[in-house]
Amino acid sequence: MPSAYIAHLDRTGFNGNTYGDITQYSVILKRERDMCLNRIDKIREWQVENTQH
């Protein structure tokens, strides 16, 4: 089983009040999204490797 299945991800809450806060939060969300996409890619690779055997 790939470690991506069991690894913990933090969920970042939004506590802002300004457009600047929203901009900063969007950068954080993009980084978190990229981490999730990387994990999905690893799961897909694991599935391909395990269906070939």
FENMORA-V12540 format. One record per residue. PSI is psi as a letter, one per 40 degrees, with the letter a starting at -180 (NA if undefined). NEAR is the number of other ideal C-beta (glycine too) atoms within 8 Angstrom. Layout:
psi=PSI near=NEAR
psi=PSI near=NEAR
//
This chain:
psi=h near=5
psi=i near=8
psi=e near=7
psi=d near=10
psi=d near=7
psi=e near=5
psi=i near=7
psi=h near=3
psi=h near=7
psi=i near=4
psi=h near=4
psi=h near=8
psi=i near=4
psi=h near=6
psi=f near=4
psi=i near=9
psi=e near=3
psi=i near=6
psi=d near=5
psi=d near=7
psi=d near=11
psi=d near=9
psi=d near=8
psi=d near=9
psi=d near=11
psi=d near=8
psi=d near=8
psi=d near=9
psi=d near=9
psi=d near=8
psi=d near=8
psi=d near=10
psi=d near=8
psi=d near=8
psi=d near=9
psi=d near=9
psi=d near=8
psi=d near=8
psi=d near=10
psi=d near=9
psi=d near=8
psi=d near=11
psi=d near=11
psi=d near=8
psi=d near=9
psi=d near=11
psi=d near=8
psi=d near=8
psi=d near=8
psi=e near=7
psi=e near=6
psi=e near=5
psi=NA near=4
//
